[in-house]
Amino acid sequence: MPKKFIIIIIVLLSCLPLTAQTGTRYQLNSITFEGNNTFSSSALSDIIYSKVTPWWFWRFLHSFSSLGKEPSYFDSTNIQIDLTALKGYYNSNGFFDARFFYKYEINKSSNDVNLTYVINENKPSDYGHLYLYGLDKVPGYIYDIIYSDIKLDTTQRFNQTVVQNRTNTVINQLLNDGYMLARFDSTVVVKDTLKSKANVSIYFSTGKRYTIDTVLVDKQGKGAGLVSDNLLTRITGLKYGTFYHLDELRRSQVRLYRTGLFDAVTLSAAESDTTDSKVPIRLQGTIGLMNELSPEVILNNQQSAFNVGLGFAYIRKNFLGDARKLTFSSSFAVQDIFKADLGNLIRRFSFRDTTLQGYVDTRITVEQPYVFNKPIFGTWETYAKIDKQSTYNNTVYGSAITFEFELPEYTFLNHLSTSYTVEQSNEVYRTFNDSLSSKLISDIAADAASTTADNILFPTRGYNLSFHIEEGNSFPQKNSSRAGFYKLQLGSSYYISLDRKLNSIAAFKLKVGNIQVFYGNFAGVPINRTFYAGGSNSIRGWRSNQLVPVGSQVVQNLVGGVNIKGGTFLLEGSLEWRYRFLENVGIAFFTDYGNTWLGYNQFSWDGIAVAAGVGFRYYTPIAPFRIDLGFKFYDPSNKEFLWQSWNKHILSNIELNFGLGESF
């Protein structure tokens, strides 16, 4: 055989994967990185194509079921794919001169391979000059806003993701200033080798600046003839002659959907019908029946307990015109149904029996999308509710009016609502031999929120902040005291992604609340305004509302015990690591801490309850269903840690919590 053919065969054989050469399949036991001083090995592992073979338990599950994961085998042809991915990642982060090598070790006794990538990062490049093209026709004040949004810090290392995010911000700014056809063309990065700088040129295409011409209504469905085009146009809030604004279109679409008139609705620019610089907006929607009667299954976490129940609602849409929605609803739910003594329920059920806890709720609600001819969402409701707990019953009759204000999307506060409530509260205290405290309450409150979390069901980055302020006055009617009080509550949660696939998340929560009585005494504060801790959305080593102040004040005119009304100061927090795997399955490890006190001056560090535990998640399209097993790590009632009291009362140290949605 000629030598040149022998050489060709040898070259071809050398290009075949290792498994083909030997006839034996080697599992990829480990992938390590050397010289990666800037990026963690876990981050680089997410980038490359090759994957380490799963843990033996997952391989075992996969051998006889659809669960688990199959083994990962070493394939030498994947090395070049990995090197290309690593080079691209380093380039996108300013390491234009990075160099990459590899080596691997074969262990024939265990049939596995250890793969190592060696990285020489070299010096990275910082941002250099920034050039913007295609914005010549943009007014000066808009250009100044754009340049401020996209300006790069020349002392920071080049990052392609940062450049792309800021470019997207510029496009959004243009789309909200009339440039309906604004597009991003390309980015050119030129490295200055002498100064180790990356000069960035970004090219845009703006097109014309458009104003809104008219709203074209295209509606269909069984209720289409019962809703006028003029009403729908007014609800959008879009005005003739104003500049095209993409975010305003999105807000208008949400406003239309909230009326309940539509089964489906969209708002979009009718680009094909534009004339000169005027663009019509096309409203397309399917309007359903004006009357609906719907049963429902209730699953929620009210009062930090998992509640299961039933309900029904009658809805009248476009009630008396103006897209009002009238709702009659009634529901009941059982609290902690998995812990209830259902066998004893039928034999002993009564209003004062503690076998079953939960609530019954009936209300009439009227919602209107426009109030005072402004895009303010107004709600009026009158209600009756019975709240049945182990230590008290509370029957409430009331009426409330709420105004929810629309806020621009890109502001610090993106939710604001105010409310005024008048209600009658009848509180039956079991520890006082079913003594009754009855009061009339007048209450005004405001709620604000700032939200940047990227996902409601499984947040991976961003934060949620909430602010609640309330001023109330109670007027005694029977065995009660008069009181005026302020209530302030601040809540925050923060989420950090620990991997590129957004499956490993660190989550943090902190909540602080205080009630200040400025006349009267604590006995006059309604029981549904005080603070409780413990439960599936609180401190998971204790049952719902189990953490209340020890040695509470005696309620005026009630003899025989101390009040069980909760506290006037709340501190509560959580640290949680969430890991989502197998598409719909996840696990969480958590630490919760906090308690309630009768005033911030009663706060003490040794009074903070601490729980630790593990949770399991099943992610459905609606919300995650979770089971959390919490342990009393430190119990302030006896000042004992877990290891000090474990042998004394094991079961009382463990709490099983069910919940819908993440804990925060």
N, C-alpha and C positions, 0 to 999 in steps of 0.2 A: 504494500500500500504506500502510495507517495507520502512524503513527509508532510506536505502542506495539508493533506486531508487529516492526518493524525493530529496536527496542531489545531485544526478547526474543531475536531471532535472533543479534544481536551478543553478547549475554550467553552464549548457548549455545555459540557458536563459541569464545568466550574460555575456556570450561571444557574444551574438547577438548584432548587431549595435543598437544604440539608436533609430533609426527610426523604427526598427522592434518591439522594446519594447513598444513604445507608440502609434504607428500607425500614428504619425504625422511626416512630414518631416520638419526638421529645417535647415534653411539656415545658412551657416557658415559666421557670420557677421564680425568677426575679428580674426586674429591670432597675438598674441603678444609674445615677448620673454623677459625674465628677466634674468639678470646675464651675458648677452653676451657682455662682456667688450671689446673683441677683434674684433668681426665681427658684422657688421651692421645687423639690423633686415631684411632689404630688401635682403641682401645676403643670409641669412638663409631661408627666405621665398621662394627663388628660388630653394632651395635644397629639401625641404620637398614635400611630395605628396599632402597633403591637400592644398586647395586653397580657398581664400576668395571669396565669391560670387561677381560677377561683379557689377559695378555701375548700378543703375536702368535704365539709358538710354540704355545701351547695352543689358540689359535683355528685355527691351521693343522692341528694334529692332529685337532681336532674336525671339520674340513671333510671328512675322508675316513675317520674311524674313530670308535669309541665313546669313545676317549680324549680328553683335553683338555677344553676348555670352550667353549661357544658365546659369541658376543659379547653384551655388555650394552648395551642402548639406552636413551637418555634418554627418560623419560616424565614430563611435568610433573605428572600426577595423583598420582604417588608422593611428591611433595614434602610434601603434607599428612600422609601416612602417616609419613614420616620425622620431621616436626616433632612429631607425637603421640608417637612412640617416644622422641625426645630428651627431651620434657617429662616423660614417665613415668619415664625413667631418672634425670633430675635430681631429680624429686620423691622417688623412692625413696632418694636419697642426701642428703636434707635441704635441697636447693636449691628451696624452695617458690616463690620469687619470680623464678626464672630466666625470661628472655625469649629468644625465638628468631626469627630472620629468615633470609632466603635471597636469593641472587642467582645468576645463571648467565650465562655467555658462550658464544655460538655461533660456532664457527669453520667457515664454510661451505666453505672451501678444503679442509679435511681431514675435513669431515662429522663433527665431534665437538663435545662440549659439556663445559665445565668448570663444575662446580656447587660453590657455596660456601655453607656455613651459618654465620651470624654469631650468636654466643651472648653474652648478657649474664647472667653467673651470679648477680650480686647476692650479698648476705650469706646464708650457710647457717644453719640452725638446729641447735643442739646438743640432746642428750637433756634432757628436763625431768623432770617427775614420772612415776612408774610406778605404775599401779593394776592390781591383779589381782582379778578377779571370778570367782565360782563355786567358790572353794576353802574355803568356810566349814566344811565337814564334814571337812576333811583334818586329821589330828592335827598338833599344833604342831611336833613335831620334823621331820615331812615338809615342812610349810610353810616352815620355816627353810631346809631344803635347797633347796627350789624357789626361794625368793627369792634365795638365794645364787647359784644357777645362772643366774637371769635378770636379776639386778641390772645396771643400765646406768650407765655412767660419764658423768656430767653434763657433763664437760669435752670429750667427744667428739662429733663431728658425727653427726647421726641417719643411720642406715643400716637400711633395711627388711630387707635380707638378714640382718643381725646379729640383729634382733628375731625374724625367722622361725626362724633356727637355734636361738636360745635358747628359743623357744616349743616347738620340736620336742624339745629336751632336757627340758623340763618334762613334756611328754606322755609321753616315754619313762620318766621317773622315776615318773610315776603308774602306767603300765602295769607297772612292776616292783615296785610296792608294793600290788598287789591291785586297783587300779582298772581292771579289764578293759575297761570301756566309756568310759574317759576320752577326751575329744575336745576339739579346739580349735574355738571358735565363731567369733570374729572379733577384729580389732584395730582400734581407733579412735585416730587420731592427730589431736590438736588443737594448732594452732600458736599460741603465745603471741607475738603480734606485737611487744609492747613489749620482751620479754626475748630474742627470737629463740630460743625454746625449743620443742621438740616434746614435748608431754605424751602419754604412751602409755597406753592402757587396753586390757587383754587379757582376753578372756572365755573361760572354760573350762566344760566340763561333765564332772563326774567320775563320776556314777552311784554304785552301791554298791561296797563293798570286798569282793572275793570271795576265798574260800579254796578250795583244791583238794579235790574230793570223792573221785574215783576215776579210774582210767585205763581207758577203754573200748577194747579191742583189736579192731580190724576188719582181719584179715589174709586175704590170698588169694594165689594163685599155686601153682606146683607143689610148693614146699617148705613150704607153710603148716602142714601137719599134723605136721611134724618139729620145730617150734619152739613151745614152750609160751608161753601168755599171761603166766604168772608171770615167766618169764625176761625177756620184753620189758618188762614193767612195772618189773622191778628195774633193767634197763639204763637206763631213762629217769631214774631217780634222783628222781622226783617223789614227794613225801610227802603223805599225807593231813593236812589241817588247815593246811598252810602257805599263805601268801598267794600268789595268782596272780602269776607273774613271767614276763614275755614273753621276756626274754633267757635265762632258764633253760630255757624251752621250746625255744628255738633251739639251745642247747647240747645238750639232750637229743636233738634231731633229728639233729644232727651225730654224736653218739655212736652212735645207732642205725645211721646210714648207714655209719659206719666199720667196723661189724662185718662188712660184706660180705654180710649176709643178704638185704638188700632190693635189688630193682631200682628201687623208688620208695617213699618213706615221708614222711608228714607228721604233725605233731603240732599240734592246734588245740583251742581251747576249744569245747565243745559248748554254745553259748549257749542253744539251744532246750531243753536238758535241765537247766537250772539250777533249783535249789530254794532259796528264801530267798537266802542269800549263799554258797552252795556251787556250784561249777561242775565238771562232769566234764571230763576231757581225753580227746579222741578220737585214738587212734593208728590211722592208716590206712596200710597198706603192702602191697606185692606182694613176696612172698618167692620167689626163684628156686631153681634146682637147688642141692643141697648139694655137688655135685662139678662142677668146671669144669676143662677143659683148653684153654688158649688160647695160640696163637702170637702173636708181636708183632714189629713193626718198631721198632728202636731208633734214636732221634735225640736226642742230648743234647750237652751242652757240658762233660763231665767233663774235668778238668785243663786248662781253658781252651782246649780244642780241639773241633772239630766231629766227633763220632763217629757212624758209621753202622753198624748191625749188626742181628742177629736174635736172638730168644730165645723161650722158651716157659715156661709155668708151669702146674703142677697145683695147684688150690686145693680144699681140703676145708673147708667151712663148718661151724660148730657142732661142731668137733672135740672129742670127749669132753664135750660140753655146754658150758654157760656162755658160748656165743657165741664160743668160740675159733675162730681161723682158722689153718689149717695150709697152708703154701705151699712147694712144691718148685719152684725156678726155676733156669734156666741161660741164659746169654746170652754173646754175644761182640760186640765192636764194633771197627771199624777207625778209627784216629785220623787225621784230615786225609786222608781218602780221595782228595780231589781233587789232593793233592800226592804220592801214593804211586806208585811205579814198578810198576804192575800187570803190565806186560809181562814184567818180570824176576821177578815173584813166584813163578810156577810153577816156573821153572828153578832158583831158588836158595833156596826156602823152607826155613828151619830155625828152631829155637828162638832161636838167637843172631843170626840174620840181621836186618838193620835195614831191609830193603825195606818191610816192613809193620809199623806200630806200632799198639798198641791194648791191649785187655784181654779176658780170658775170666773169667767169674764164675759160680760155682755156689753156691747156698745153700739152707738149710732154715730157715723162719721160722715162729714161732708167735706170734700176736697175741691179746691178751685185753683187752676193754674195761674190766673191773673188776679191780683188784688190791688185796688187803687190804680188800675190801669198800668201797673208795673209788673215786670216778671218776678213776682213774689208768690210763692206757692203757699196758699193758706189752707189750714185744716181746723175745723171745729168738730169736737166730739163730746158726747156725753156718755157716761159709762157707770157700770156697777160691777164691783169685783169683790170676791171673797178669797182671802189668802189664808190658808189653813196650815199652820206650822205646829211643831211639837210643843212649843212653849206659849203660843198665842194664836188667836184667830183675829183677823182684821177685815172688817167689812167697810168698803169705801164706795161712796156715791159721789160723782163729781162731773164737772164740765171743764173743758180746756179749749183754748184757741191758740194756734201756733202759726207763726210766719217764718217761712224758710226763704232766705235771700240767696239769689244767684250771685256767685262771685267769679271773677276771672280765673281761668285754670292755672295760670302761671303767677300766682301770688302766694305769699306765705300762708294766709288763711284761705282755705277753699271750701269751708262750710260755715254757715252762720244761721242760727235760728233763735227766735225768742218765743216765749210762751207765757200765758196767764192762766192760772188754774184756781178754781174754787171747788172744794170737796168736803164732804162729811166723812169723818173717820170714826168708826166704832171699834175700839180695841178691847178684846177679851183676854185677860192675863190668866193663864192656867195656874201659875205659881201663886196667884192671889185668890185661889178658890173661885176662878172664873169671874173675877171682879171686872167691871166695865169702866172704861175711860172713853168719853165721847167728846169730840171737838170739831169745830168748823175751821177750815184752813183756807187762807187766801195767800196765793203764792205767785211770784213773778220770777222767771228764770231766763237765762241765755246760755246757749251752747255754741262753741266754736271749735273748729278742728283744722289741723294742717296734716295733709296726707301725701306722702310720696312713695309709699309701698307699691311695688310693681304688680302684686297679685293678691286678690282678696283671699283665695282659698289656700295658697301656699306662698306667702311672701318670701322673697329671696334677697331683696335689698330695699333700702329706704327706711322710712320711719312713719309712725302715726303719733300725732299729738292731739290731745283733747282737753278742753277747758270748759268747766261748768261752774256757773255762779248763780246763786239763788237767794232770794229774800222772801221769808215767809212769816205769817202771823197766824197764830192759832187762838181761837176764842172758845173757852171752856163751856161745856153744856152739862156734863155729869162726871163727877169724880175726876176732874182734870184740872190742870193749871193753865193759865194764860202764858204765852211765850211769843217773843219776836226773835227771829234768828237769821243769821247768814250761813249759807253753806257754800263752800268752795272746794272743788275737786279738780286735780290735775292728773292726767294720765299720759304715759308715753310708752312706746314700744319701738324697738330698733332692730333691724335685721341685716346680717352680714353674710354674704355667700363665701363659703370656704373652698369652692372648687368651680371650675369653668362650666361644668355641666349643670350647675345650680341645684344640686341634689343634697349638698351638705351645708346646713344653715346654722349659724349662731344667732339666737334670738334673746333679747333682753326686754324686761318690762319693769316699770316703776310707776306706782300710783300713790298719791298723797291726797288726803281729804281732811277738812276741818269744819266743824259746826260751832259757831259762836253765838251764844244766847245774849242778846243785848237788853232784854227786859223779861221778867218772869223767871222761870227756871226750866231745867232740862225735862221735867215731867210734861211740859206743854209741847215739846217737840214731837211731831207725829212719828209713829213707829216705822212708817215706810220712807222716812227721810234719814234715819240714822245709819251708821256704818256697821256692817258685819264682815267677817272674813271666814275663809274655809270653803272648800268645795271644788268642783271640777274646773272652774275658771279662776280660782283663787289660790289658796294654800292647800295643796292636794293631799296632805297627810291628815287632814281633818274633814269632817262632814260639812255639808252646806250650812253656813251661818253658825257654825259651832264655836267660833272664836269670838267671844264677847268679853267686855271688861269684867274683871273679877272684883267683887265687892262694890257693885253699883249703888248709886244713891237710892234711897227708899222713895217710891213714887208718892206724891202728896195725896192724902185721903185714902190710900190703900194700905191695909195692914196685913202683915203675915209673910213678908218676904222682901226681896230686893228686885229692882226692875230688870227685865230681860230685853230691854229695848235696843241693845246694841250700843255703840260708842259714838263719841263726838270727834274722835281723831283716828285717822286710818293711815297706816303705812303698809304697803304691800309691794312685793317685787318678785321677779322670776329670772332665772338664767336657764336657758334651754338649748340643747344641741339636737337638731332634727336631721335625720338622714333618710332620704327617700330612695328606695331601690325596687327592683322587680316591677317597674312601671306604677303599680297601684298600692304598693306596700311600703310602710315606713316605720321607723323606730325613733324614739326620743328619750334622752336622759335629761332630767330637770332637777333644779333646786328652787324651792319657793320659800319666801320668808315674809313675815309681817304679823300684824295683830291690830286690835282696836283698843282704844283707851278712852277714858272719860276726860278729855281735854289733853292738849299737847303737853301741858305741864306734868301730866301723869306718865308720860313716856319714859321707858327705861330699856336699856339694852338687853337686860336679862328677861325682859317681857316679850321679846321677839320670838315667835314660833318659827321653827325651821323644818321644812320637809324636803326629802329627797326621794327620787324614784325613777321608774322607767315606764315608758308608754309605747303603745303600739297603734299604728295608723293604717286605715284602709281608705284610699282616696277614691271617692266616687265622683261622677261628673257634677253632682250638686254640692257636696262638701265632704271633708274628711270625717270618717267615724273613728273615734279614738277611745282607747281604754288605757287609763293611767293607774299604775300601782304606786301609791305614795306611802312613805314611811315617816313617822315622827322622829326626825333626827334630833331635834331639841324641843322638849315640851316645857313651856314656861309655867304651866300649872304646878309642876312638881320639881322644876329646875333640874331635870335629868336628861342626859343624852341617851341616844339609842342603845348604846352598849350597857348603860347602867340599868335600864328598865326592861330590856328585851326578855329576860327570863321571868320577870314578874307577871307581865300581861302581854303576851305576844300579839294576840289578835287585836287588841286595842291600839297597837302601834302601826297597824296596817289599814289602809283605806283604799278601796277599789272605786274608781271614778269612771263614769261613762260620759261622753260628750260628743257634740256635733260641731265640726269646725275645729281649728287649732285653738289652744287655750288662750291665746292673745295674738 
